[in-house]
Amino acid sequence: MTIPGGDACLLLNCLRNSMPGIVLPLTNILSHMALCLRVAGSGVNLNEVFSPGCKNNISMLTAEAQLLPAVFNVAMRNEIHNIVFRGVVYNPRSPREVRVYAGMLEGVLASRHKHFKIVNSGCNRDTKPTFKKQDTPMLGFGECVRDCVCMYLRCGACR
């Protein structure tokens, strides 16, 4: 999204809450994404997926870094070999390659999840009927952003 601090996951959540007709297609799409990532076998529960506390929530399913393992898992399942995706050759059957990519992915997903939680809590606060507009940003926002960057870089210097 082009809005600073914006999150497409929140847009999907607003759409599912305001447009009942989108629930089934959204459920089907997210179930297929979870299947490609091998995180859920029988589909997804939208209430859990859009919950910031859920392990396999929307921020994890829709992270761009998940695209690589998803494409190669589908290719492996369909016995398609020797593919190059975005200039990368990845073998999901190799424990070493899976471990290395999972290590990189851990930091990316942790920072993506933290960002989703920050923006989600801010939006929930701002949309409450009792909210009074303030000139100050969310308390502790700078520390939250710093933590996201540290999780992404896996430096640990900010903890």
HELIX and SHEET records of a PDB file:
HELIX    1   1 ALA A    8  SER A   18  1                                  11    
HELIX    2   2 PRO A   20  ILE A   22  5                                   3    
HELIX    3   3 VAL A   23  CYS A   36  1                                  14    
HELIX    4   4 LEU A   46  VAL A   49  1                                   4    
HELIX    5   5 ILE A   58  LEU A   61  1                                   4    
HELIX    6   6 GLU A   64  GLN A   66  5                                   3    
HELIX    7   7 LEU A   67  ARG A   77  1                                  11    
HELIX    8   8 PRO A   95  ASP A  126  1                                  32    
HELIX    9   9 PHE A  141  LEU A  153  1                                  13    
END                                                                             
